[in-house]
């Protein structure tokens, strides 16, 4: 019997990334590794944090200049949604340090630009951000009036915190925001690092990310709460805390991804073992 021509041989199927369970100790170790990455590349890492903080300040100045200070809170909350995408450069710094590659701005840019699927994931995060802002405006219209407009932020807060309609708006808005945040966290907790590290499509990356949350719900919920609390505290002093917090969280996310998604050689070994059995 002759061998099947190579042109007719079935193409090897790509295996889905293997997801491993993690513990709270893995999260603590990932944060420690993130701190070491910041110490090793302070200018680049803190530079990404500074850009993120400047983006937050730009949002505040913009809504104030446009006479819409009441949008400062929802925009600041929604701004955090873009964090996973903004931190892509930080993931790449950690990846390069791990592989012993030079860490330069040009190298980071070339790698990120070459990963077209990262752009699709960025679109997903932007889409969730748009949904968040639209639902805020809808709730304002329903509870505070279709022509609701507040000249100052204190005036807006006074209405929201002292009236029944304002409290309902605040409560329902925060519940919807929490749901959107959980959905986005589940879709992105490992997807951006995976797209930088492996040749996979963004759908596979999102599915892998959801599988990671399902595999280790307790530890990853704890990780999500750590991220939320640190971002809130960091944003209070005019977003300046984000200069340090974002780099640590970004690098830590990469190292947590490494603990969650098994390396390709592990998948090959598992496939070989399955073939033998």
N, C-alpha and C positions, 0 to 999 in steps of 0.2 A: 504493500500500500504506500502510495506516495504521500509525502507531506502536503498539507494544505498550503496553497500559495499564501504568502504573507498578506497579499492584498485582500484575501477572502477570510483571513483569520479574524475572529471577533476581537474588537478593541478592548483592552483592559478597562474594567469599570473602576471608577474612582470610588473609594470607600469614604463614607461619612466620617468626619473627625470623631475620635473617641473622647467622650466626656467622662471625667473622673470626679468622684465626690470630693469636696473640700470641707475643712473644719474652720472654726474660729481661729485656731492657731495658724492655719495657712494664711488667713487674712492678716493677722498680726505680723507674720514673717514677710508678707508682701509689702506691707506698709514700711517695715524696716528696710527692705531692699529699695523701696522707692526713695526713702530718705538718703540712702547711700548714692543713688543715681543723681539726686539733686546736689549732693556734696561733690560728686565727681564732675558734673557739668553745670556749675552754678549760673554762668552767664546765659547759656541757651535755655536752660530750664526755667529760670526766673524771668527770662525774656518772654517766654510763652505766657507765664502768669501775668506779667505786666500788660501784655496785649489784651488778655481777657479782662483784666481790671479796667483798662482804658475803654474797652467796649461797653462795660457796664456804666462807666461815667458818661460816655457819649449818649447812651440811652437816656439817662437822667437829664442831662442838659438839653437834649432834643425835645423831650416831652414838656419840659419847663418852658423852653423857647416857643413851642407851638401852642402854649396855653392849655395843655392837657396833662397837668401833674397827676391827676387821678389815675393815669395809666402807668405811673411809676412802679407801683407794687406788682400788678400783673406782668408788666414787661420784665421787671427784675426776676420774678419767679420763673417766667418763661425763658429768660436768658440762660438759666441753669440747664434747661433742656438741651442747649447747644453744646454743653460742656464736653460730651463724649467725642464730638467731631473736632472741637477746638484742640483737644488733647492728642490728636493723631500724631502731631510732631513729637510729642513726649513719648508715645509708644515707640516711635521709630528710633528715638535716642536710646531707649532701653534695649531695643532689639540690636542696634549696632554695637552697643557696649557688650552685650552678651556674646556676640559673634566676633568681637575683636576688630570691628570695622571702624574706620575713622568717622568721627562725629563732627560734621561740618554743616553749616546752613545749606550749602549747595547740594550736598548729598541727601539731606533730609528732603529738600524740595523735589529733587529728581525722583526719589523713591515714591513719595506720596503722589506726585503727578502721574507716575506710571501705573498706579493702581486705580484703574477706571472704576472698579466696583466700589471703592471708597466714596466716589462721587454719588453713587446711587444710595449708599447708606446716609450720606449727608442730606440727600433729598428726603429720606424718611424722617430724619430728625427735624428738618425744616417743616415738613408737612404736619408733624405733631405740634410744633410751635404755632403754626397758623391755626390749627384747630383750637388750641388753647386760647389764643387771642380772640378768635371769633366767638367762642362760647362765653368769654368774659364780657364782650360787648353785648351779646344776646341777653345774658343774665342782668346786666346793668339796665337794659331797656325794659325787661320784664319786671324787675323789682324796684328800680329807681326812676323809671320813666323813660319813654322813648327819646325824649329831648334832654336827658340827664347830662349836665355839664357843670363842672366845678372849677372855680377860678383858682383855688389853691388846694394843696394836698391836705392841710388841716381841716378845711371845709368838707372835703370828701370823707376823711376819717371820722369827722364828727357825725355825719349822716350814717355812715356804715356801722359805727359802734354804738350809736344811741337810738336808733330806730329799729322797729321790728323788721321792716323791709330790708334795711341795711344788713342786719344780722343774718337774715335768711340768705341774702346775696353772698355774704362772706362765707357762711357755712356750706352752701351748695357749691360755690365756686371752688372752695378748698377740697371738697370731696371729689369733684370732677378732676381737679388738678392732680390729686393723689392717684386717681385711677389712671390718668394719662401718664403720670410719672412711672407707675408700676409697669405699664405696658411698654413704655420706651426703655426702661431699665432692663426688662426681660429681653428686649430685642437687641440691645447694644452692649450688654455687660461684657461680652467677649467678642462681639462681631467685628468691631473696628480693628482690634489687635490681630484677629484671625485673618482679616483681609490683607493686612500688611505682611503677615507671616507666611501665608499659604496661597496657592492658586485656586481659590474657590470663588463661587459667585455670591452675591450679597444675600440671596434667598437662603442658600446653605448656611451662610454665616448667621443669619437671624434665627434659623431653626436650631443651629448648634447653641446659640445663646439661650434660647428658651429651654432647651434640653438641660443646659447647665443649671438654670434656676430650678427646674423640676427635680433634678438630681440632688441638689443641695439647697433646699428652700430656706432652712433656718439660717445657716451662715451667710447666704447671699442677701437675705432680707436684712440681716444685721449690717452687712456691708453697705447696702442701700441707705440705711438709717445713718450710718457714719458719714456717708457722702452728703446727705441732706443737712445734717447738723453742722458739719464743717463749712459747707457752702453758706448756710444762713449766718453763722457767726462771722465768717470771713467777709460777707457782703455788708455787714452793719457799719464798719468804719469806712464808708464811702468806697466799698469794693477793694480797699487796699490789701485786706487779708488774703485776697485771691492770688496775689503775686506769689505767695509761698504755698498756699493750700492747693491750688490747681496742679502745680508740678508734682507735689507729693502724691496726690490722688491719681494723676495720670500715670506716673511711673509705677505706682502700686498696682494699678489696673493691669498693666502689662505683666507684671510678675504673678498676679493672681490668675491671669489667663494661662500662663505657663503651667500653673498647678492644675488648672481645670481641664485643658485640652491636651491630650497626650501627643507627643511628638510623632512625626510620620513614621519613624522606625518602629514605634510601638504598634502602629496599625499594620505595618508589613509583617511583623512577627506574629500578630494575632491572626492575620489572614493565612500565613503559612501553617500555623497550628491548626486552623480550621480545615485546611486542605488535607493535612495528614490524617485527622480524625475522620 
